[in-house]
């Protein structure tokens, strides 16, 4: 009966981001946050593995912001317990610092068979946390899994790569990162939401998981963000005129030939 | 922090490694240091000299039958060992999926920072690497710099153009390879559409979205693509929801930058735009004049794709004959 730890990031809801029109700087203040999409796939996979094999699913989140609403949602989806490292000292952490914090938290949670993560987060999309956590814990990692099968102490995953699917196998404990293809996350029922309010969320500060301040936040980071701007959109947005589809097509083809992208 | 020297490039994809040399060359020049390529594989023959001709000052060559498939685990341990020994200042890695895993794990082992999917690399006034990459589903460009060394960056394919080979001199170092037993066993590999040209390499992509009612209705798009020597692509809902295809163009799928992208019946969800925004010229065909895709298009065609697409094909046939 496996014990599964799911790493959940509370990410910015990127569909709601707006840029300041004059500075082109991105406005992130006040943008709603949610469980990062692929992490929700990881949670769904963990919960369905539990439904098949038994065992336990717990989640781990680290954030300087409050994330309890997101963790409650995870409990409603089917996690048994949520762990939350909540500390001001986490601000401006890059993946080096974040993975260190998550790995220390996982060590404190104790025995486990699998750590599941999304292939990347929907906001930063760095795809580094899973592989980094595996390295720190000194266990194997299977990335970009589109299916997971557990048999005894062995886990098999089908990896979705650019030009191939690769079936890989390793002994547990292991870290697996999952793609969106792996499942369709469930929407919790009202009953499940009510039951979730009785489940436990364990809150920790950095000191509780023995992470010194210099290992978290900017001090513990290898990379510093200098600027976040909206990309320049330099499109012509020229409407192709014409009375009929044929005339429109002729005008479009003419424009494309002039641009040198087709024909000669 | 100052004892780190040299710019390294590595990718399990040889063509991408050549592009990385183009990305690394100006960094090495700016830092007045050497550019080294880490070559791993089996029966490498004259690849080391070819890397020198494409800009490497030094090539660390690891030739071993067990490196034939560039297994991530094996490449990682060899690369980490070499980096600990020689302390490079910058390591550029090809940002494929395997490359990103390798870069992240290498950064973890060397306890340093890493930025993935970089499209631009510069050296700032302090001699530190700065990188640019697209985040937030294509809604933002992040500029980042490093606080630790080595500075690891995974660089996207086609961020740099493969350099022209020239006659130049370089130093080839043969490295002894000891293959360690891997914890991960590869059971099976299934190639995806290996016979076809990859969509990322197509010069012209005709892309269909939810405005296409039936899979059969892709035929006019295929005909148009064939006429132009291009490829057909699709958005995620057509693959994930309607199960017509196994791949898609978008944030979580393929990222393309063709000379011409033509979106047919595509609304322009940011997740899709993230996969095509670097296209050189964008044409969008949609019957909804408010469609978001028009915001990122050079040519806006408001109309029925079922009429417009065949009309474009007809027009092209006329031009070609």
Contacts between the chains, C-beta under 8 A, distances in Angstrom:
chain1	res1	chain2	res2	distance
A	12	B	136	6.9
A	14	B	136	4.5
A	14	B	137	4.4
A	14	B	139	6.0
A	14	B	270	7.0
A	15	B	137	7.3
A	15	B	270	6.2
A	17	B	136	5.6
A	17	B	139	5.0
A	17	B	140	7.2
A	19	B	139	7.6
A	19	B	140	7.8
A	26	B	136	7.1
A	26	B	139	7.0
A	26	B	140	4.9
A	38	B	252	7.9
A	94	B	113	5.6
A	95	B	104	7.3
A	95	B	107	7.7
A	95	B	113	7.7
A	95	B	114	6.9
A	96	B	107	6.7
A	96	B	108	7.6
A	96	B	111	7.0
A	96	B	112	6.8
A	96	B	113	5.5
A	96	B	114	7.7
A	96	B	148	7.5
A	99	B	108	6.6
A	119	B	252	8.0
A	122	B	137	7.0
A	123	B	135	6.6
A	123	B	136	5.6
A	124	B	135	5.7
A	125	B	116	7.8
A	125	B	117	7.2
A	125	B	135	5.8
A	125	B	251	7.5
A	126	B	104	7.9
A	126	B	114	7.9
A	126	B	115	7.6
A	126	B	116	5.2
A	127	B	97	7.9
A	127	B	100	5.0
A	127	B	101	7.6
A	127	B	104	6.9
A	127	B	116	6.0
A	128	B	100	7.5
A	128	B	103	7.8
A	128	B	104	3.9
A	128	B	107	7.2
A	128	B	114	6.3
A	128	B	116	6.7
A	130	B	104	8.0
A	131	B	101	5.0
A	131	B	104	4.0
A	131	B	105	4.7
A	131	B	108	7.0
A	132	B	104	5.3
A	132	B	105	7.0
A	132	B	107	7.0
A	132	B	108	4.2
A	134	B	105	7.4
A	135	B	104	8.0
A	135	B	105	5.0
A	135	B	108	3.6
A	135	B	109	5.9
A	136	B	108	6.1
A	139	B	183	7.9
A	140	B	183	4.1
A	140	B	184	5.2
A	141	B	101	7.2
A	141	B	105	7.4
A	141	B	184	8.0
A	142	B	184	6.7
A	143	B	97	6.9
A	143	B	98	8.0
A	143	B	101	4.7
A	144	B	97	5.5
A	156	B	187	6.9
A	161	B	96	7.8
A	161	B	97	5.2
A	161	B	98	6.6
A	162	B	96	6.1
A	162	B	97	6.1
A	162	B	198	7.9
A	162	B	200	8.0
A	162	B	254	7.8
A	163	B	191	6.5
A	163	B	192	5.7
A	163	B	193	7.9
A	163	B	194	6.7
A	163	B	198	7.0
A	164	B	189	5.4
A	164	B	190	6.1
A	164	B	191	5.0
A	164	B	192	5.7
A	164	B	194	7.8
A	165	B	189	7.4
A	165	B	190	4.6
A	165	B	192	6.7
A	166	B	186	6.1
A	166	B	188	7.4
A	166	B	189	5.3
A	166	B	190	7.9
A	167	B	186	7.3
A	167	B	187	4.3
A	167	B	188	4.1
A	167	B	189	7.6
A	167	B	190	7.9
A	168	B	184	5.4
A	168	B	185	6.7
A	168	B	186	5.5
A	168	B	187	6.4
A	169	B	184	7.3
A	169	B	185	4.9
A	169	B	187	5.3
A	170	B	183	5.6
A	170	B	184	4.7
A	170	B	185	6.8
A	171	B	183	7.1
A	179	B	252	7.1
A	180	B	240	7.6
A	180	B	252	5.3
A	181	B	240	7.3
A	218	B	147	7.6
A	221	B	113	6.5
A	221	B	147	5.9
A	222	B	107	6.9
A	222	B	111	7.7
A	222	B	112	4.6
A	222	B	113	2.1
A	222	B	114	6.9
A	222	B	146	6.3
A	222	B	147	5.7
A	222	B	148	4.2
A	223	B	113	3.6
A	223	B	114	7.1
A	223	B	115	5.8
A	223	B	144	5.1
A	223	B	145	7.3
A	223	B	146	5.8
A	223	B	147	6.7
A	224	B	144	6.5
A	224	B	145	5.5
A	224	B	146	7.4
A	224	B	147	5.6
A	225	B	142	5.9
A	225	B	143	7.5
A	225	B	144	5.3
A	226	B	130	6.8
A	226	B	143	4.6
A	226	B	144	6.3
A	226	B	145	5.6
A	227	B	142	7.2
A	227	B	143	4.2
A	228	B	135	7.7
A	228	B	140	5.1
A	228	B	141	7.5
A	228	B	142	5.3
A	228	B	143	7.8
A	229	B	140	6.5
A	229	B	141	5.6
A	229	B	143	7.9
A	230	B	139	6.6
A	230	B	140	6.0
A	230	B	141	7.6
A	231	B	134	6.6
A	231	B	138	7.2
A	231	B	139	7.7
A	231	B	140	7.0
A	231	B	141	4.9
A	231	B	277	7.3
A	233	B	295	7.2
A	233	B	296	6.2
A	235	B	282	6.4
A	235	B	295	7.6
A	235	B	296	5.7
A	235	B	297	5.9
A	235	B	298	5.1
A	236	B	298	4.3
A	236	B	299	7.1
A	237	B	294	6.7
A	237	B	295	7.2
A	237	B	297	6.3
A	237	B	298	7.2
A	237	B	300	6.0
A	238	B	298	6.5
A	238	B	299	5.7
A	238	B	300	6.5
A	239	B	299	8.0
A	239	B	300	4.5
A	239	B	301	7.8
A	239	B	302	6.9
A	240	B	299	5.5
A	240	B	300	6.7
A	240	B	301	5.0
A	245	B	303	6.3
A	245	B	304	7.4
A	245	B	307	4.0
A	245	B	308	5.1
A	245	B	311	4.2
A	246	B	311	5.0
A	246	B	314	7.4
A	246	B	315	7.4
A	248	B	301	6.1
A	248	B	303	6.1
A	248	B	308	6.2
A	248	B	311	7.0
A	249	B	308	6.3
A	249	B	311	3.6
A	249	B	312	4.4
A	249	B	314	7.0
A	249	B	315	4.5
A	250	B	315	5.3
A	252	B	283	6.7
A	252	B	299	6.1
A	252	B	301	6.4
A	252	B	312	6.3
A	252	B	315	7.9
A	253	B	312	6.4
A	253	B	315	4.7
A	253	B	316	6.2
A	253	B	319	6.6
A	255	B	299	6.1
A	256	B	260	6.7
A	256	B	281	7.0
A	256	B	283	7.4
A	256	B	299	7.7
A	257	B	319	7.7
A	259	B	281	5.6
A	259	B	298	8.0
A	261	B	204	7.5
A	261	B	259	4.8
A	261	B	260	4.3
A	261	B	280	6.6
A	261	B	281	4.9
A	262	B	204	7.2
A	262	B	228	5.9
A	262	B	260	6.4
A	262	B	316	7.6
A	263	B	316	7.5
A	263	B	319	6.1
A	263	B	320	7.4
